[in-house]
């Protein structure tokens, strides 16, 4: 994999390679969370994009600056509406558990809902009318961006606990349907509640944990390093050409430097999660989890709480997915709700886990790098293949034009072919799980 990335860097650009590496690292973190759920406990979760979206929302709510005009216009009323709705739900649940009359409970819930809806509608309308082209939402708290990664994991963990309490008693296929449906509900709320995170209008200009390229281009030390690296090329140019060429070199170097900073952050987080995951897997807790995965009936007969253990795994894996979702939005610098598609955030992640080897954390990392590289490079590879075919055919050939128009769909063909190939010849993945003596 390293040699392939080196080849791309030498023949295309190092910025492209670092972009692939960074997105592969984020995908590896997301695949690690899924691998913990599936590889450790056999939980088939296809609601990955919902937890990733919660991580992205956390970046907006935590790191983005607050919109004071919107808060002054409807912030208090929105807070009152949300608190009133929470009180209504809690009251209905408590009264139901205490055995109160069903009609009384229904009346309280309906009245509470009507009041909540009234204040909520008024508040959301006022907030969304505050400069909707730029803001139209409440904004965030303005905290450091790194804090949003922790909150993203906690938000995904909280949602996973609530979802798991409802769905983990279901059979595997029903669990998959339920998690997918709940993920769609989360995305539906995010896309339609503009006061929350601007809906489908996106949130741009998110803060970054690394320097900006423009600032790096003004840095004296970077200028000196770039001038030293390219000194042999610059000596051949005139004074004016040297200045122009050096500026071009510095612009490219600033992009590479910023991406390297992101790479360092993502590597630290991935390594920390892998170390913690391996320590947990090799502990008595990990052996108990694998025993439940391999034979639930026997584990239950030995007094193990299957549902509780599954809930723990589901929460831990979802929290890691939430962290990855927060890292992705941080890296992109923009939150785009419409980008959360099942193809990218569910199918690709599952292919990464299966290809690398479910149950093996390093396998998930390798699978993430291979699959993401092919996903990005399938277009250039397809164009190269079409050009090779075109060199043996006449200009304007119908088959060549047909392939050129559809070359970008080759990534779907590649993904499906890889999955079929692995399932046929290496069903346990490239790096299968190691079976240790327990």
N, C-alpha and C positions, 0 to 999 in steps of 0.2 A: 504494500500500500504506500509505503514511504517512497519507493522508487517510482511509482506511478505519479505521485504528487510532484516529485522532483522533475519528472519528464514534462509535466504540464507547466510547471513554473519556468522551465528553460525555454519551452516552445510557445507559451501563451503569455502569462504574466504572473508575477508573484502575488499581486493583489488578489487575483482570481483564486490562486491556491489557498491563500489564507482565508478568503471568504468561504471556500469549501470546507477547510479545516474547522473554522469556527462554527459553522452550521452543523457539521458532523459532530462536534463536541456537544452542542446543545441537543442534537438528536440522540446522542449516546446517553446523555443524562435522562432524557425522556424514555428511551428504550430500557434503561436500567430500572426505572420505576415499574414499567410493564413486566420486565423479567422477574422482578421480585414478586409481583402478583401471580404471574403465570408459572414461572419456573420454580418458585418456592412453594406455592400453595395451590396451583392449578386453577386460579380464578380467571375466567375469560371476560375481561373488561374491554368493551369496545366503545366506551364513553370517554376516550382519552382526550378528545378535543375539548370537551367541556371543562375538564380540570386544567388543561393548558390555557384555555380562555380565562379562567378565574385567576391564573397567575398573571396573565397579561393585564387584566382589569386592575389587579393590585398595584401594578407599576403606575398606572394612571392615577389611582386614588391616593397613593402614598407619596409619590415623587413629584407629581405635577403641582404647579402653584395654584392656590385657591382663586376662584373667580369671585372677588368681593362683591361686585355688583349683583351677581346671581344669588349669592348667599344673603345679601341684604334684602333682595326682592322676595325670595321664597324659601330660604334655607330653614328658618324656624318652623314655618308651616309644614315643610316636607318632613322635618324631624318629628314634629308632633304627629303627623299622619303615620309615619313608620312605627313610632312607639305605640300609637293607638292600635294599629294592626297587630303588633306583637302581643299586646295585652289581650286583645280579642281572642287570638289563637290560644294563648296560654290559659285564659279563663275557660274557654270551651273544653280544652283537654282536661283540666283539673276537675271541672264540674262533671264531666263524663266519667272520670275515674271514681269519683265519689258517689256515683249512682243517682244524680239528680234527674228530674223529669226531662225527657228528650225534647219536649216542646219548649220548655223553658230554655234549655241550652241552645236550641235552634233559633229562638227569638233573640237571645243575647248575641249570638254570632252574626245574625243577619243585621241587627241594629248596628253592631260594631263595624261590620263591613261597609254599611251605607255611610256612616260618618267618616270612616277611613278613606273611602273612595272620594267623598266630597272634598276633604282637605287635600288629598293626594292629587286630584285632578287640578285644583286651583294652583297648588304649588308648582306642579310640573309645567303647566301652561306659562306661568310667570317666568320660571327659570329658563325655559327654552326660547323665550322671546328676547332674552338679553344678548344682543349682538350674535345672532345665530350663525352668521357666516364664519365667525372666528371662535366663539365660545358656545353659548347656549347650553351650558352645563355647570355644575357646581365646582368642578376642578378637583384638586387633591389637597393634601396637607402640607406639601412642600418639604417633606422629610428627605434624608439622603436616599439615593437610588438603591444602595445595597440593602437598606432596611426593607424595601419593597419585595426583595427576593424571599426574605423570611416570611413576610406577610402572605406572599403568594403561596408558599408551601402550606402555611397554616390555613389559609382560605380553602385550598383544595382538600386539605385533611378534614376540615370541618364539614365540607360538602360530602366527602367520602363517608364520613361517619354517619351522616343523616341518610345518605343513599344506601349504605351498607345495612343499616338497621332495618330498612324496608326490603331490600332485594337479596341479601346473602342467603336467605333461607330458600331461595328459588333454585331450580335445577339449572345446570350450566347454560343451556340454550336460552332459557327464560331470563337468566341473569344478563346475558349479552344483549337481549332485546331491551331489557329495562334500563341498563346503563346507557345504551345508545339513545333511547328516548329521553332520558333525563338530561343527557348532554345537549340534545337538540333544544330542550326547554331552556337550559341555561343560555344557549346562544340566541334563542328567540328573545329572551328578556334583554340581553345585552344590545341586540340590534334595534329594538323597538323603544327602549326607554332612553330618549335623547338626553334627559336631564342628568342621567347617570354617568355615561361616558360617551356622549354625543351620538350614540347609535351608529348608523352606517356612514356618518360624515367623517369618521376617523378622528384620532387625536394625534397631532404631529408636534414636533419640537420637544419631545421628552428629554429630560436631563440625562447626561451620560457619566459613567464612572471613569472615563478615560479622556485625555485631551482632545480637542477638536483639531481637525487637519489644518484649518486656517491659522490657528495659534502655533501649531508646530512649524508651519512654513516661515514664521517670523523668528523661530528659535535659532540663536547663534550657533549653539553646539551641533544641532542637526545640520545646519548649513556647512559647518566645517567638516563634519564626517562625510557628507555627500561629496564635497569638493575633493577630499582626500581619496575617496574611493574611485572617483572618475577623473583623477588628475591627469592621467595619460591621454584621455580623450579631449579634455578641455585645453591642454597645451597646444593642440593642433589648430585651435580656433582663434579668431581675432578677439579683441577685448569685448566688443559689443556682442558678438556671438557667444562668447563665454558666459556673459551675464544671462542671456536668454536661455541658453542650454542648461545652465546651472539651476535656473528657476524651474525649468521643466523637470529636472532630476529631483529637486527638492519637493515638488508637488507629488511625484510618484512615491518618494521616500516617506512623506508624511502619511500617506494612505497606508503604506505597509507598516509603519510604526504603530499607528492607531490599531490596526488589525492585530498586530502582535501583542499589544496591551490586552485586547479582548481575549486573545488566545491564552495568555498567562492566567487571567482570571478564571476562564472556563476550565482550564486544565486543573487548577487548584481545587475548584469545586468538585469536578468529576473524580479526581483522585481521593478527595476526602470522603465522598459518598461511596466509592468502591471499597475503601478501607473499612468504613463502618459497616457496609453490607456484608463483607467477607467475615468480619469479626462476629457479626450477628449470626451468619449462616453456620459458622463453625462452633458456635456455642450450644449449650443444651437446648436453648430456645429454638435454634435453627434445626437441630435434629428432630425436635418435636414437630416443627412445621412440616418437614419433609416426611415424617412418619404419617401425619394426617393426610398429606397429599397422596402418598402411595396407597394408604388403606384407611379410609375414614372409619369404617366399621370397627376395625381392630383398635384404632386409636380411641374411639369413643368407648369401647369396652374397657379400656385401661383408665377411664375416668377423665379423658381430655375433653375440654369444652371446644367443640369444633367451630361453632358459630362465632364464639369470642375470638378464637385464633384467626379465623378468616377475616373478621372485622379489623383486627390489628394489621394484618398484611395489606388489606385493601386500603386502609388509611395511610400506611407508610408509603406504599407504591404511588398512591395518588398525590401525596405531598411532594414526592420527588418530581412527578410530572408537572405539578404546579410551579415548582422552582424553575424547571426547564422552560415553561411557558413565560415566566417572568423574565428569564434571561433572553429569550428570543425577542420579546418586545423591546427590551433594553438595547439589544444589539441592532435591531432595525431602526430604533428611534421613533417608531410610529406604531400606533395601535389600530389595526384594521380588522374589525369583527368579521367581515365577509371573507377573510383569508382562512378562517377556520373551517376547512373542508374535510370530510371523512377520508378522502383519498390521501391527503398529506398527513393528517394527524392521527389516523387510525390504521389504514392499510399499510402505509410505508413503515410505521413504527413496528407493526406486527411482523412485517417481512424482515426488518432488521433483527428482531429477536429470534425468529425462526432460522434465519440464515446464519447468524452468529452461533446459536446454540442455546436453547432455553435452559435456564438453570445455571448458566455460566455468565458471570458478570462481564468478564473480559470478552466473551463471545458477543455480548450485546454491543460493546464498544466497536469491535471489528465489523460487525454487521452494519452498524450505523455509518461507518466510514465508507464501506463498499457501496451500500445502497445509495447514500447521498451523493457520492461521486458519480455513480452511473446516472442518477436522476438529473444532475446538473449537466453532465457531459454527453448525455444521450443525443441532444440536439446537434452539437458539433460533430459527434461521431456519425450520426445519420447523414448530415450534409456531406461529410467526407466520403461516405459510402455511395451516396447518390452521384457525387462528382466522379468517383471511380467508374461507376456504371455508365455515366454520361460520356466518358472518354472513349468508350467502345461502341457508342451508338451515334446516330446522326442527330444534328441539332434539331430541336423541335419534336423529338421522339415522344410519343404519347405516354409510354410507360415511365420515362424519366420525369416528365412534367407531373404525372400522377404522384410519383414518389416525392418530388420536391414540395408539392402542396401539402403532403401529409407526413413529412419527416418528423415533426415535433410529436406526433403520436407514437413514435417508436419507443419513447420512454415507458409507455404503458405495456407495450409488447415486451420490452426488456424485463420489467418488473414481474410480469406474469410468467415469463420463461424462466427467470431465476428461481421463482418460488416453486414451479413445477419440477425443475431440475434438482433442487435441494430436497424436496419431498420424495423424489424418486431415488436418488443416489446417496443422499446423506440426510436422512430424516431427523437425525439428532443435531444437525448443524455442523459448521466448520470446527467449532470448539465445543464439543459436547460436554455435558455436566460430568464431573468426576464423581464416581461412586466410591465413597470412602467406607471403610469398616466402621460401623457404629458400635 
